[in-house]
Amino acid sequence: MTLSKYHQQFSDLSDEEIKKRARAKKRELKIIFREVKLNTENHTLRVAVLGCEDKRFIAHYKRIFEQLLMKNIDISTFDITIEHLAGEHNVFQHDYILPLPSPPYDIIYSRVLLKFIETEKQFNLIKNSFSALITGGLAIHYFATEEVKAKGPRLDNGYWAVPLNRWEEELTKRETKYREINLKYGSALVLIRE
């Protein structure tokens, strides 16, 4: 199995470095859940993770959501390619710009994912994540600062810029409730299904 250059760099990280990065993600999610409350009654929460850099993060995500929300978590991971996630359960190959399979979900979570999607197709992911939520659910999309502040359509590293203001205007037009939450190294766009 040959991993992409992007996935290989994560595969090469030590378990300790993966744990360190998971702790940073937990701190971000803790701030997000302090600002925006999940409002579902389910005893077991269905969480869809969109994009995952390394299979070791899957167990960390399950633990993080369980600790922060004090509920059982049924986690599914969706990625455009899944070779790097081989051996993990509930992993599905999926094109992000298409509707999510097997909805509804209590939480949909992505972290620095939109930069991998051509700018003109990014809103499909945002719109589909909202459509796949249960009433009271949250779709959380985290962006690094450089993704949002890009001057042109591409970042210096070749990834796509994320025009967050444009997507927020589109959500407002559609009367979709959302919050932008500033974090240490970026911000989160949280869609709220009422």
Backbone as a printed PyTorch tensor [residue, N CA C, xyz], in Angstrom:
tensor([[[  0.8480,  -1.1800,   0.0000],
         [  0.0000,   0.0000,   0.0000],
         [  0.8950,   1.2460,   0.0000]],

        [[  0.6750,   2.1180,  -0.9500],
         [  1.4260,   3.3690,  -1.0430],
         [  0.5240,   4.5080,  -0.5840]],

        [[  0.9580,   5.2180,   0.4310],
         [  0.1880,   6.3380,   0.9410],
         [  0.5490,   7.6050,   0.1780]],

        [[ -0.3950,   8.5320,   0.1440],
         [ -0.1000,   9.8400,  -0.4370],
         [  0.9750,  10.5140,   0.4220]],

        [[  1.6400,  11.4900,  -0.1480],
         [  2.6670,  12.2350,   0.5900],
         [  2.0710,  12.8430,   1.8630]],

        [[  0.8620,  13.3860,   1.7400],
         [  0.1850,  14.0020,   2.8880],
         [ -0.0390,  12.9850,   4.0030]],

        [[ -0.6040,  11.8210,   3.6640],
         [ -0.8860,  10.8100,   4.6870],
         [  0.3950,  10.1700,   5.2230]],

        [[  1.4070,  10.0460,   4.3760],
         [  2.6660,   9.4530,   4.8200],
         [  3.3140,  10.2930,   5.9120]],

        [[  3.2120,  11.6300,   5.8060],
         [  3.8300,  12.4710,   6.8360],
         [  3.1890,  12.2350,   8.2020]],

        [[  1.9040,  11.9030,   8.2310],
         [  1.2560,  11.5990,   9.5090],
         [  1.5910,  10.1890,   9.9670]],

        [[  1.6690,   9.2680,   9.0250],
         [  2.0280,   7.8870,   9.3650],
         [  3.4100,   7.8210,   9.9970]],

        [[  4.2930,   8.7340,   9.5880],
         [  5.6620,   8.7570,  10.1160],
         [  5.7570,   9.3580,  11.5240]],

        [[  4.6920,   9.9870,  11.9980],
         [  4.7190,  10.5960,  13.3310],
         [  4.6710,   9.5240,  14.4160]],

        [[  5.3210,   9.7990,  15.5170],
         [  5.2910,   8.8730,  16.6520],
         [  3.9150,   8.8670,  17.3050]],

        [[  3.6220,   7.8220,  18.0500],
         [  2.3570,   7.7620,  18.7950],
         [  2.2490,   8.9420,  19.7550]],

        [[  3.3700,   9.3440,  20.3400],
         [  3.3590,  10.4730,  21.2810],
         [  2.9830,  11.7720,  20.5720]],

        [[  3.4840,  11.9730,  19.3550],
         [  3.1460,  13.1780,  18.5940],
         [  1.6630,  13.1620,  18.1930]],

        [[  1.1400,  11.9920,  17.8400],
         [ -0.2900,  11.8800,  17.5180],
         [ -1.1230,  12.2290,  18.7520]],

        [[ -0.7140,  11.7410,  19.9310],
         [ -1.4270,  12.0650,  21.1810],
         [ -1.3860,  13.5660,  21.4600]],

        [[ -0.2450,  14.1820,  21.2230],
         [ -0.0990,  15.6260,  21.4330],
         [ -1.0670,  16.3920,  20.5320]],

        [[ -1.1510,  15.9880,  19.2780],
         [ -2.0650,  16.6500,  18.3360],
         [ -3.5280,  16.3800,  18.7040]],

        [[ -3.8060,  15.1920,  19.2050],
         [ -5.1680,  14.8740,  19.6520],
         [ -5.5570,  15.7510,  20.8450]],

        [[ -4.6050,  16.0090,  21.7530],
         [ -4.8950,  16.8890,  22.8930],
         [ -5.2230,  18.2980,  22.4160]],

        [[ -4.5280,  18.7720,  21.3820],
         [ -4.8170,  20.1070,  20.8270],
         [ -6.2270,  20.1360,  20.2250]],

        [[ -6.6110,  19.0830,  19.5460],
         [ -7.9550,  19.0030,  18.9720],
         [ -9.0110,  18.9780,  20.0820]],

        [[ -8.7010,  18.2810,  21.1680],
         [ -9.6330,  18.2370,  22.2920],
         [ -9.8120,  19.6290,  22.8880]],

        [[ -8.7210,  20.3850,  23.0280],
         [ -8.8280,  21.7520,  23.5660],
         [ -9.7210,  22.6110,  22.6690]],

        [[ -9.5620,  22.4770,  21.3560],
         [-10.4020,  23.2330,  20.4240],
         [-11.8760,  22.8440,  20.5800]],

        [[-12.1400,  21.5520,  20.6200],
         [-13.5290,  21.0960,  20.7410],
         [-14.1400,  21.4940,  22.0780]],

        [[-13.3350,  21.5070,  23.1220],
         [-13.8310,  21.9340,  24.4340],
         [-14.3140,  23.3820,  24.3700]],

        [[-13.5560,  24.2460,  23.7170],
         [-13.9630,  25.6450,  23.5530],
         [-15.2400,  25.7290,  22.7240]],

        [[-15.2910,  24.9690,  21.6400],
         [-16.4720,  24.9840,  20.7680],
         [-17.7150,  24.5620,  21.5360]],

        [[-17.6320,  23.4710,  22.2980],
         [-18.8030,  22.9840,  23.0360],
         [-19.1740,  23.8860,  24.2140]],

        [[-18.2370,  24.6910,  24.6620],
         [-18.5620,  25.6850,  25.6830],
         [-19.3920,  26.8170,  25.0620]],

        [[-19.1080,  27.1230,  23.8050],
         [-19.7860,  28.2190,  23.0970],
         [-21.1190,  27.7960,  22.4730]],

        [[-21.1840,  26.5670,  21.9840],
         [-22.3820,  26.0830,  21.2780],
         [-22.7740,  24.7350,  21.8720]],

        [[-24.0030,  24.6220,  22.2880],
         [-24.4680,  23.4020,  22.9450],
         [-25.1110,  22.4400,  21.9590]],

        [[-24.7340,  21.1850,  22.0550],
         [-25.4170,  20.1190,  21.3420],
         [-26.7670,  19.9350,  22.0110]],

        [[-27.8130,  19.8250,  21.2360],
         [-29.1570,  19.7920,  21.8170],
         [-29.9440,  18.5800,  21.3290]],

        [[-29.3280,  17.4070,  21.4320],
         [-30.0180,  16.1740,  21.0590],
         [-30.2220,  15.3210,  22.3120]],

        [[-31.2220,  14.4730,  22.2580],
         [-31.5820,  13.6430,  23.4160],
         [-30.9790,  12.2390,  23.3610]],

        [[-30.2830,  11.9040,  22.2990],
         [-29.7950,  10.5410,  22.1150],
         [-28.8090,  10.1500,  23.2150]],

        [[-28.9130,   8.8860,  23.6630],
         [-27.9700,   8.3740,  24.6670],
         [-26.6460,   7.9940,  24.0170]],

        [[-26.7310,   7.5260,  22.7780],
         [-25.5350,   7.2620,  21.9790],
         [-25.5420,   8.2530,  20.8310]],

        [[-24.4900,   9.0330,  20.7230],
         [-24.4090,  10.0610,  19.6880],
         [-23.7300,   9.5070,  18.4480]],

        [[-24.3170,   9.7920,  17.2940],
         [-23.7190,   9.4150,  16.0200],
         [-22.8510,  10.5780,  15.5440]],

        [[-21.5630,  10.2930,  15.3860],
         [-20.6020,  11.3090,  14.9690],
         [-19.9980,  10.8850,  13.6310]],

        [[-20.0160,  11.8100,  12.6680],
         [-19.3630,  11.5900,  11.3760],
         [-18.1290,  12.4790,  11.3180]],

        [[-16.9760,  11.8610,  11.1810],
         [-15.7290,  12.5940,  11.0210],
         [-15.4160,  12.6060,   9.5300]],

        [[-15.2750,  13.8000,   8.9770],
         [-14.9840,  13.9490,   7.5550],
         [-13.5020,  14.2400,   7.3820]],

        [[-12.7960,  13.2740,   6.8610],
         [-11.3570,  13.4090,   6.6760],
         [-10.6130,  13.0270,   7.9380]],

        [[ -9.5900,  12.2240,   7.7890],
         [ -8.7990,  11.8030,   8.9480],
         [ -7.3770,  11.5490,   8.4690]],

        [[ -6.4380,  12.2600,   9.0570],
         [ -5.0550,  12.2310,   8.6030],
         [ -4.3650,  10.8850,   8.8400]],

        [[ -4.7330,  10.2100,   9.9330],
         [ -4.0650,   8.9740,  10.3240],
         [ -5.0480,   8.1350,  11.1230]],

        [[ -4.9970,   6.8220,  10.9510],
         [ -5.9690,   5.9500,  11.6110],
         [ -5.8920,   6.0120,  13.1360]],

        [[ -4.7740,   6.4190,  13.6880],
         [ -4.6630,   6.5100,  15.1480],
         [ -5.5630,   7.6020,  15.7210]],

        [[ -5.9390,   8.5820,  14.8990],
         [ -6.8330,   9.6300,  15.3770],
         [ -8.2540,   9.1320,  15.6230]],

        [[ -8.6630,   8.0600,  14.9780],
         [-10.0490,   7.5890,  15.1030],
         [-10.3860,   7.2620,  16.5560]],

        [[ -9.5350,   6.5070,  17.2290],
         [ -9.7700,   6.1740,  18.6430],
         [ -9.7150,   7.4330,  19.5030]],

        [[ -8.8160,   8.3530,  19.1650],
         [ -8.7340,   9.6150,  19.9100],
         [-10.0270,  10.4120,  19.7620]],

        [[-10.5660,  10.4970,  18.5440],
         [-11.8190,  11.2330,  18.3390],
         [-12.9450,  10.6370,  19.1770]],

        [[-13.0560,   9.3220,  19.1710],
         [-14.1130,   8.6610,  19.9540],
         [-13.9770,   9.0280,  21.4330]],

        [[-12.7590,   8.9040,  21.9500],
         [-12.5100,   9.2230,  23.3590],
         [-12.7800,  10.6940,  23.6580]],

        [[-12.3280,  11.5970,  22.7750],
         [-12.5140,  13.0360,  22.9820],
         [-13.9940,  13.3790,  23.0610]],

        [[-14.7730,  12.9190,  22.0920],
         [-16.2050,  13.2290,  22.1020],
         [-16.8970,  12.6010,  23.3180]],

        [[-16.5010,  11.3800,  23.7030],
         [-17.0960,  10.7560,  24.8950],
         [-16.7840,  11.5640,  26.1460]],

        [[-15.5440,  12.0050,  26.2970],
         [-15.1550,  12.7610,  27.4850],
         [-15.8240,  14.1320,  27.5390]],

        [[-15.8810,  14.8020,  26.4120],
         [-16.4400,  16.1530,  26.4110],
         [-17.9570,  16.1680,  26.5310]],

        [[-18.6150,  15.1660,  25.9780],
         [-20.0890,  15.1620,  25.9390],
         [-20.7120,  14.1870,  26.9360]],

        [[-19.8880,  13.3720,  27.5790],
         [-20.3570,  12.4230,  28.6040],
         [-21.4610,  11.5060,  28.0570]],

        [[-21.2530,  11.0230,  26.8340],
         [-22.2020,  10.1150,  26.1930],
         [-21.4200,   9.0550,  25.4310]],

        [[-22.1110,   7.9420,  25.1270],
         [-21.5230,   6.9420,  24.2470],
         [-21.4720,   7.5150,  22.8360]],

        [[-20.4460,   7.1450,  22.1020],
         [-20.2420,   7.6720,  20.7570],
         [-20.1640,   6.5240,  19.7580]],

        [[-20.9500,   6.6380,  18.7050],
         [-20.8710,   5.7410,  17.5530],
         [-20.2440,   6.5720,  16.4420]],

        [[-18.9710,   6.3150,  16.1360],
         [-18.2290,   7.1640,  15.2150],
         [-18.0620,   6.4920,  13.8570]],

        [[-18.2940,   7.2630,  12.8140],
         [-18.0250,   6.8330,  11.4400],
         [-17.0540,   7.8340,  10.8400]],

        [[-16.0950,   7.3150,  10.0730],
         [-15.0810,   8.1630,   9.4630],
         [-15.2060,   8.0610,   7.9490]],

        [[-15.2750,   9.2210,   7.3040],
         [-15.4060,   9.2870,   5.8480],
         [-14.1810,   9.9940,   5.2880]],

        [[-13.6240,   9.4230,   4.2310],
         [-12.4860,  10.0650,   3.5890],
         [-12.5260,   9.7550,   2.1020]],

        [[-11.9130,  10.6120,   1.3390],
         [-11.9030,  10.4630,  -0.1260],
         [-11.0800,   9.2350,  -0.5300]],

        [[-10.0260,   8.9440,   0.2220],
         [ -9.2620,   7.7020,   0.0930],
         [ -9.1790,   7.0930,   1.4830]],

        [[ -9.1010,   5.7730,   1.5540],
         [ -9.1380,   5.1400,   2.8810],
         [ -7.9800,   4.1660,   3.1290]],

        [[ -7.0300,   4.0910,   2.2120],
         [ -5.9030,   3.1750,   2.4010],
         [ -5.1710,   3.4630,   3.7090]],

        [[ -5.0430,   4.7260,   4.0490],
         [ -4.3150,   5.1290,   5.2600],
         [ -5.0940,   4.8170,   6.5400]],

        [[ -6.3540,   4.4060,   6.3990],
         [ -7.1970,   4.0840,   7.5590],
         [ -7.4640,   2.5810,   7.6600]],

        [[ -6.7500,   1.7850,   6.8790],
         [ -6.9610,   0.3310,   6.8290],
         [ -6.8870,  -0.2890,   8.2200]],

        [[ -7.8310,  -1.1770,   8.4810],
         [ -7.8700,  -1.8960,   9.7550],
         [ -8.7900,  -1.2810,  10.7900]],

        [[ -9.2560,  -0.0730,  10.5560],
         [-10.1750,   0.5860,  11.4970],
         [-11.6250,   0.2900,  11.1100]],

        [[-12.5150,   0.3290,  12.0920],
         [-13.9350,   0.0440,  11.8750],
         [-14.6890,   1.3110,  11.4790]],

        [[-15.7980,   1.1080,  10.7790],
         [-16.6920,   2.2030,  10.3750],
         [-15.9580,   3.2860,   9.5920]],

        [[-15.1330,   2.8620,   8.6500],
         [-14.4260,   3.7620,   7.7510],
         [-15.0200,   3.5790,   6.3610]],

        [[-15.3730,   4.7020,   5.7330],
         [-16.0500,   4.6480,   4.4450],
         [-15.4100,   5.6180,   3.4600]],

        [[-15.1970,   5.1330,   2.2520],
         [-14.7140,   6.0130,   1.1990],
         [-15.8920,   6.8500,   0.7160]],

        [[-15.6800,   8.1690,   0.6380],
         [-16.7830,   9.0560,   0.2820],
         [-16.2590,  10.3540,  -0.3080]],

        [[-16.9040,  10.8040,  -1.3700],
         [-16.5970,  12.1020,  -1.9730],
         [-17.3530,  13.1500,  -1.1670]],

        [[-16.6350,  14.0510,  -0.5390],
         [-17.2230,  15.0080,   0.4040],
         [-18.2810,  15.9230,  -0.1890]],

        [[-18.2240,  16.1650,  -1.4850],
         [-19.1860,  17.1030,  -2.0540],
         [-20.5310,  16.4400,  -2.3470]],

        [[-20.6390,  15.1430,  -2.0830],
         [-21.9060,  14.4170,  -2.2440],
         [-22.5870,  14.2910,  -0.8810]],

        [[-23.9180,  14.0850,  -0.8690],
         [-24.6110,  13.9220,   0.4220],
         [-24.0020,  12.7830,   1.2440]],

        [[-23.9720,  12.9830,   2.5440],
         [-23.4230,  11.9610,   3.4450],
         [-24.3500,  10.7560,   3.5220]],

        [[-23.8020,   9.5520,   3.4530],
         [-24.6410,   8.3620,   3.5780],
         [-25.0850,   8.1230,   5.0220]],

        [[-26.2010,   7.4460,   5.1630],
         [-26.7290,   6.9770,   6.4570],
         [-26.9890,   8.0730,   7.4810]],

        [[-27.5690,   9.2070,   7.0800],
         [-27.9240,  10.2160,   8.0730],
         [-29.1080,   9.7430,   8.8940]],

        [[-29.4690,  10.4170,   9.9810],
         [-28.8810,  11.6620,  10.4720],
         [-27.7660,  11.4060,  11.4800]],

        [[-26.9670,  12.4470,  11.6960],
         [-25.8780,  12.4220,  12.6630],
         [-26.1130,  13.5120,  13.6990]],

        [[-25.6410,  13.2640,  14.9170],
         [-25.7000,  14.2810,  15.9700],
         [-24.6240,  15.3380,  15.7530]],

        [[-23.4480,  14.8740,  15.3170],
         [-22.3100,  15.7710,  15.0970],
         [-21.6130,  15.3670,  13.8070]],

        [[-21.2720,  16.3690,  13.0330],
         [-20.3990,  16.1690,  11.8770],
         [-19.1920,  17.0680,  12.1200]],

        [[-18.0010,  16.4910,  11.9630],
         [-16.7790,  17.2070,  12.3200],
         [-15.7550,  17.1000,  11.1960]],

        [[-15.2170,  18.2430,  10.8120],
         [-14.0830,  18.2570,   9.8900],
         [-13.0650,  19.2570,  10.3950]],

        [[-11.8210,  18.9550,  10.1330],
         [-10.7370,  19.8450,  10.5760],
         [ -9.7800,  20.0420,   9.4130]],

        [[ -9.6030,  21.2710,   9.0030],
         [ -8.7910,  21.6780,   7.8580],
         [ -9.0390,  20.7940,   6.6290]],

        [[-10.3040,  20.5540,   6.3480],
         [-10.6840,  19.7030,   5.2250],
         [-10.9720,  20.5010,   3.9610]],

        [[-11.6120,  21.6380,   4.0990],
         [-12.0550,  22.3430,   2.8960],
         [-10.9110,  22.7780,   1.9940]],

        [[ -9.7230,  22.9490,   2.5250],
         [ -8.5930,  23.3530,   1.6900],
         [ -8.2480,  22.2990,   0.6440]],

        [[ -8.7280,  21.0820,   0.8140],
         [ -8.4850,  20.0100,  -0.1420],
         [ -9.5170,  19.9960,  -1.2730]],

        [[-10.5390,  20.8260,  -1.1510],
         [-11.6470,  20.8370,  -2.1040],
         [-11.6180,  22.1390,  -2.8910]],

        [[-11.7700,  22.0220,  -4.1940],
         [-11.8130,  23.2030,  -5.0410],
         [-12.8100,  24.2060,  -4.4710]],

        [[-12.4160,  25.4600,  -4.4080],
         [-13.2130,  26.4860,  -3.7320],
         [-14.6730,  26.4730,  -4.1720]],

        [[-14.9280,  26.3790,  -5.4530],
         [-16.3080,  26.4500,  -5.9460],
         [-17.1500,  25.2410,  -5.5500]],

        [[-16.5260,  24.2050,  -5.0130],
         [-17.2650,  23.0110,  -4.5820],
         [-17.3730,  22.9070,  -3.0610]],

        [[-16.6780,  23.7820,  -2.3310],
         [-16.6400,  23.6890,  -0.8700],
         [-18.0080,  23.8270,  -0.2270]],

        [[-18.8420,  24.7010,  -0.7640],
         [-20.1280,  24.9030,  -0.1120],
         [-21.0040,  23.6590,  -0.2000]],

        [[-20.7690,  22.7970,  -1.1860],
         [-21.5020,  21.5240,  -1.2410],
         [-21.2820,  20.7230,   0.0370]],

        [[-20.0370,  20.6700,   0.4970],
         [-19.7410,  19.9470,   1.7370],
         [-20.4520,  20.6010,   2.9260]],

        [[-20.3860,  21.9150,   3.0030],
         [-21.0170,  22.6330,   4.1160],
         [-22.5220,  22.3850,   4.1140]],

        [[-23.1380,  22.5450,   2.9650],
         [-24.5870,  22.3530,   2.8240],
         [-24.9810,  20.9070,   3.1460]],

        [[-24.2120,  19.9390,   2.6380],
         [-24.5310,  18.5250,   2.8860],
         [-24.3250,  18.1390,   4.3430]],

        [[-23.3580,  18.7630,   5.0040],
         [-23.1570,  18.4450,   6.4230],
         [-24.3620,  18.9100,   7.2360]],

        [[-24.8930,  20.0720,   6.8930],
         [-26.0750,  20.5670,   7.6030],
         [-27.2790,  19.6680,   7.3330]],

        [[-27.4540,  19.2610,   6.0910],
         [-28.5990,  18.4250,   5.7150],
         [-28.5820,  17.0700,   6.4170]],

        [[-27.4020,  16.5850,   6.7820],
         [-27.2790,  15.2640,   7.4010],
         [-27.4120,  15.2860,   8.9180]],

        [[-27.6880,  16.4560,   9.5000],
         [-27.7940,  16.5700,  10.9630],
         [-29.1830,  16.2190,  11.4680]],

        [[-29.2260,  15.6520,  12.6540],
         [-30.4680,  15.4650,  13.3880],
         [-30.8650,  16.8220,  13.9750]],

        [[-32.1200,  17.0320,  14.2640],
         [-32.5490,  18.2600,  14.9320],
         [-31.7850,  18.3990,  16.2530]],

        [[-31.1820,  19.5630,  16.4550],
         [-30.3590,  19.8010,  17.6450],
         [-28.8930,  19.4910,  17.4280]],

        [[-28.5510,  18.9790,  16.2400],
         [-27.1770,  18.5810,  15.9500],
         [-26.2960,  19.7290,  15.5040]],

        [[-24.9990,  19.4430,  15.4420],
         [-23.9940,  20.4410,  15.0840],
         [-23.0730,  19.9070,  13.9920]],

        [[-22.7690,  20.7540,  13.0260],
         [-21.7220,  20.4560,  12.0460],
         [-20.5810,  21.4260,  12.3210]],

        [[-19.4250,  20.8940,  12.6510],
         [-18.2740,  21.6910,  13.0620],
         [-17.2050,  21.5960,  11.9830]],

        [[-16.8450,  22.7360,  11.4130],
         [-15.8030,  22.7930,  10.3830],
         [-14.7210,  23.7560,  10.8590]],

        [[-13.5400,  23.2180,  11.1160],
         [-12.4110,  24.0090,  11.5990],
         [-11.5420,  24.4250,  10.4180]],

        [[-11.0740,  25.6830,  10.4320],
         [-10.1970,  26.2220,   9.3960],
         [ -8.9680,  26.8230,  10.0470]],

        [[ -7.8180,  26.5690,   9.4630],
         [ -6.6060,  27.2450,   9.9120],
         [ -6.6210,  28.6730,   9.3740]],

        [[ -5.9940,  29.5750,  10.0810],
         [ -6.0050,  30.9970,   9.7270],
         [ -5.5630,  31.2420,   8.2890]],

        [[ -4.4880,  30.5700,   7.8490],
         [ -3.9800,  30.8350,   6.4900],
         [ -4.9630,  30.4250,   5.3960]],

        [[ -5.8310,  29.4540,   5.6680],
         [ -6.8240,  29.0420,   4.6710],
         [ -7.8290,  30.1600,   4.3970]],

        [[ -8.2220,  30.8490,   5.4520],
         [ -9.2570,  31.8750,   5.3570],
         [ -8.6820,  33.2070,   4.8780]],

        [[ -7.4380,  33.4740,   5.2080],
         [ -6.8400,  34.7800,   4.8760],
         [ -6.1180,  34.7920,   3.5300]],

        [[ -6.2160,  33.7270,   2.7640],
         [ -5.5330,  33.6600,   1.4670],
         [ -6.0200,  34.7800,   0.5480]],

        [[ -5.1000,  35.3290,  -0.2170],
         [ -5.4250,  36.4410,  -1.1210],
         [ -6.0190,  35.9540,  -2.4460]],

        [[ -5.6340,  34.7850,  -2.8920],
         [ -6.1240,  34.2610,  -4.1640],
         [ -6.8450,  32.9430,  -3.9730]],

        [[ -7.1170,  32.2330,  -5.0680],
         [ -7.8540,  30.9750,  -4.9670],
         [ -7.0240,  29.8320,  -4.4000]],

        [[ -5.7030,  29.9830,  -4.4210],
         [ -4.8250,  28.9240,  -3.9320],
         [ -3.9250,  29.4290,  -2.8150]],

        [[ -3.6250,  28.5360,  -1.8920],
         [ -2.6540,  28.8330,  -0.8460],
         [ -1.2490,  28.6300,  -1.4170]],

        [[ -0.2380,  29.1230,  -0.7390],
         [  1.1390,  28.9710,  -1.2040],
         [  1.5400,  27.5010,  -1.3680]],

        [[  0.9350,  26.6220,  -0.5650],
         [  1.2720,  25.2020,  -0.6320],
         [  0.4300,  24.4390,  -1.6650]],

        [[ -0.3680,  25.1560,  -2.4490],
         [ -1.1380,  24.5160,  -3.5060],
         [ -2.5510,  24.1230,  -3.1350]],

        [[ -2.8830,  24.1600,  -1.8430],
         [ -4.2510,  23.8430,  -1.4310],
         [ -5.1820,  24.9980,  -1.7820]],

        [[ -6.4650,  24.7800,  -1.6330],
         [ -7.4710,  25.7800,  -1.9980],
         [ -7.7630,  26.7250,  -0.8410]],

        [[ -8.0010,  27.9910,  -1.1640],
         [ -8.4120,  28.9740,  -0.1600],
         [ -9.8530,  28.6870,   0.2590]],

        [[-10.1970,  29.0980,   1.4700],
         [-11.5540,  28.9200,   2.0080],
         [-12.1490,  30.3140,   2.2420]],

        [[-13.0710,  30.7550,   1.3780],
         [-13.6670,  32.0860,   1.5370],
         [-14.7800,  32.0620,   2.5950]],

        [[-14.3700,  32.0370,   3.8450],
         [-15.3050,  31.8630,   4.9510],
         [-16.4160,  32.9120,   4.9460]],

        [[-16.0740,  34.1730,   4.6840],
         [-17.1120,  35.2170,   4.6470],
         [-18.1720,  34.9060,   3.5950]],

        [[-17.7210,  34.4150,   2.4640],
         [-18.6560,  34.0490,   1.3880],
         [-19.5910,  32.9250,   1.8250]],

        [[-19.0490,  31.9200,   2.5050],
         [-19.8870,  30.7960,   2.9500],
         [-20.8390,  31.2490,   4.0550]],

        [[-20.4040,  32.1530,   4.9140],
         [-21.2960,  32.6760,   5.9490],
         [-22.4380,  33.4870,   5.3250]],

        [[-22.1390,  34.2630,   4.2930],
         [-23.2040,  35.0010,   3.5960],
         [-24.2170,  34.0450,   2.9760]],

        [[-23.7260,  32.9630,   2.4010],
         [-24.6190,  31.9660,   1.7960],
         [-25.4820,  31.2910,   2.8580]],

        [[-24.9110,  30.9780,   4.0000],
         [-25.6930,  30.3840,   5.0950],
         [-26.7650,  31.3540,   5.5830]],

        [[-26.4140,  32.6260,   5.6780],
         [-27.3780,  33.6450,   6.1030],
         [-28.5310,  33.7370,   5.1070]],

        [[-28.2160,  33.7280,   3.8140],
         [-29.2610,  33.7590,   2.7790],
         [-30.2130,  32.5750,   2.9140]],

        [[-29.6630,  31.4230,   3.2950],
         [-30.4600,  30.1980,   3.4220],
         [-31.1200,  30.0850,   4.8010]],

        [[-30.9140,  31.1040,   5.6210],
         [-31.4540,  31.1360,   6.9830],
         [-30.9980,  29.9310,   7.8160]],

        [[-29.7350,  29.5710,   7.6210],
         [-29.1130,  28.4960,   8.3810],
         [-28.3900,  29.1160,   9.5670]],

        [[-28.7210,  28.6580,  10.7600],
         [-28.0920,  29.2010,  11.9620],
         [-26.6540,  28.6700,  12.0660]],

        [[-25.7370,  29.5710,  12.3770],
         [-24.3390,  29.1950,  12.5300],
         [-23.6580,  30.1450,  13.4980]],

        [[-22.4900,  29.7160,  13.9670],
         [-21.6090,  30.5560,  14.7870],
         [-20.1910,  30.3930,  14.2820]],

        [[-19.4540,  31.4740,  14.2750],
         [-18.0220,  31.3870,  14.0180],
         [-17.3340,  31.5390,  15.3620]],

        [[-16.4540,  30.6060,  15.6630],
         [-15.7590,  30.6110,  16.9510],
         [-14.2590,  30.7190,  16.6850]],

        [[-13.6560,  31.7740,  17.2110],
         [-12.2170,  31.9740,  17.0450],
         [-11.4540,  31.0800,  18.0050]],

        [[-10.4260,  30.4470,  17.4660],
         [ -9.5840,  29.5480,  18.2360],
         [ -8.1320,  29.9820,  18.0780]],

        [[ -7.2330,  29.3290,  18.7700],
         [ -5.8280,  29.7650,  18.8120],
         [ -5.1890,  29.8500,  17.4250]],

        [[ -5.3860,  28.8310,  16.5870],
         [ -4.7190,  28.7980,  15.2900],
         [ -5.6770,  28.8890,  14.1120]],

        [[ -6.9160,  29.2550,  14.3730],
         [ -7.9000,  29.3410,  13.2990],
         [ -9.2660,  29.6500,  13.8560]],

        [[-10.2680,  29.1560,  13.1640],
         [-11.6350,  29.3630,  13.6310],
         [-12.4920,  28.1770,  13.2180]],

        [[-13.6290,  28.0590,  13.8790],
         [-14.5730,  26.9940,  13.5630],
         [-15.8860,  27.6180,  13.1200]],

        [[-16.4230,  27.0910,  12.0480],
         [-17.7530,  27.4280,  11.5920],
         [-18.6500,  26.3040,  12.0910]],

        [[-19.5880,  26.6410,  12.9690],
         [-20.4610,  25.6260,  13.5580],
         [-21.8820,  25.8770,  13.0700]],

        [[-22.4220,  24.9000,  12.3390],
         [-23.7880,  24.9630,  11.8580],
         [-24.6790,  24.3120,  12.8950]],

        [[-25.8240,  24.9280,  13.1680],
         [-26.7120,  24.4770,  14.2420],
         [-28.0650,  24.1390,  13.6360]],

        [[-28.4430,  22.8710,  13.7370],
         [-29.7300,  22.4250,  13.1920],
         [-30.7960,  22.5660,  14.2700]],

        [[-31.7710,  23.4600,  14.0580],
         [-32.8090,  23.6770,  15.0710],
         [-34.0750,  22.9410,  14.7160]]])
